[in-house]
Amino acid sequence: MVKNAGERPLPASIPSTAYWCEAAAHTPDSRTIWLNSHRASSPRLVLRWLCARAQDVTDQLDQPYAQPGHHWLTDETEHERARTALAHGQTFVLTLYDDTTRYVLSARPAGGTC
């Protein structure tokens, strides 16, 4: 079994370097619609998954609402910030909006949180 310092033991099937990614839509009536989830083995692979999901979301949004997503997809500084945060054990969250729904893409180290 793999152990994270100060946290509960991890199943051997989940390495301490794994990351858990999620995509969800939150509606005004407080419903959460789970869109996707994924386990990745590195911050680089997390970013690849986040970019693909951000592209999926922005493709569905009207242009004014899609603009922040399009900007994030091409912002290398933000991508590096996300990779660095994940490598340091922090959670990364990207939130996109339209007039009725909030789309949340997140990634976190899986160690001790699954």
DATA-V316071 format. One record per helix or strand. SS is the DSSP state (H for helix, E for strand). FROM is the first residue (numbers start at 0). TO is the last residue. If there is no record, write none. Layout:
[[SS & FROM & TO] [SS & FROM & TO]]
This chain:
[[E & 1 & 1] [E & 9 & 9] [E & 18 & 26] [E & 31 & 39] [H & 42 & 59] [H & 62 & 73] [H & 75 & 86] [E & 91 & 96] [E & 100 & 108]]
